[in-house]
Amino acid sequence: MQAEQLLRLGLAGLALGVASHTLGQVFVEDPDWKEIDIPSAPAFNKDKLIPVEMPSYVSLRFGVDPATLTVTGDGVVRYVMVAQGTGAGNGTGNGTVSAMYEGIRCAAGEFKTYARFNASGQWAPVSNPQWRPLNDNNTSKHALALARQGACDGRSAAARTVQAIVSALKNPPKTPSQ
């Protein structure tokens, strides 16, 4: 009887560990990791965006321009994320547009904003950009949503290709209610 209880306890612990790993809560830092020199923010086309699904409480629409996606040797997925207002009240859906040039470090569960697209149509570099946890209490969880919807393959971006990310974003898994 005691052996059976120990087995159940061990299996429960294993299941908890797997669930924690799957949800991206446990990260092992590579002490030798070094980020490459950051490429300049690329041009983007707001008419070519692939939508990134956000929770219903988010009033902005988010999308990534597939032409801006890169997976580099340092394991960082870099992209331009565009946020658009819904245009409530004007009936056009063409509300305000903002864009961020960002990177996701899947292996560490972090993201960084390198530059923001300003109203004059120019990229403004972020002064002293810092890696922040994907699960941080940010106003918008767009980086976490992108990571979960295709930018990260578990916790390893190095194995992913841009084509795999685009395919995952365009063909999300069906939920039971769909």
Residue, then its C-alpha position, 0 to 999 in steps of 0.5 A: m500500500q505504501a509503495e502504491q502511494l509513493l508511486r502516485l505521489g511520484l507520478a503526480g510530481l512528474a505530471l506537475g513538472v511536465a505541465s510546468h515545463t510545457l507552460g514555459q514556467v521553468f527556464v534554465e539560463d545559459p551562462d555563455w549566451k550572447e546576443i548578436d549585433i541587432p539588425s536595424a528595424p526592417a520596413f513593414n507592410k501593414d497590409k500583409l499582417i498575419p493576425v496574432e490572436m489576443p484575449s477578448y479583453v484586448s481592444l487592439r488588433f495585433g499582427v506580424d509582417p511575415a517579411t520581418l520575421t527572422v530566426t538568428g543564430d543566437g536563438v532569438v526570433r525577431y519581428v515587427m509587431v503591428a497594433q491597430g486600433t479597431g476604429a470604433g465609431n468611424g465604421t472603417g476599422n482603420g484606427t491608429v497604428s503603432a509598431m514595435y521591432e522586438g525579439i523573443r528569446c524562447a529559451a529564456g522566456e523573454f522578449k525585448t523591444y528594440a525600436r518603436f515606429n513613431a507618428s512621423g513614420q520613422w523607427a525610434p530606437v529604445s534607449n537601453p532595451q532590456w530583456r523582460p519576462l514573457n509572463d511579466n505583467n505587461t499591459s499587452k501580452h502580444a509577445l507571449a501570444l506570438a511565442r505561444q502561437g508559433a514563434c517558439d517551438g517549446r522553449s527552443a527557437a533555434a530549431r524553428t524556421v520562418q516558414a514554420i512560424v508563418s505556417a503555425l500563425k496561419n494554421p492555428p490548432k482548432t479548439p473543441s469549440q471550432 
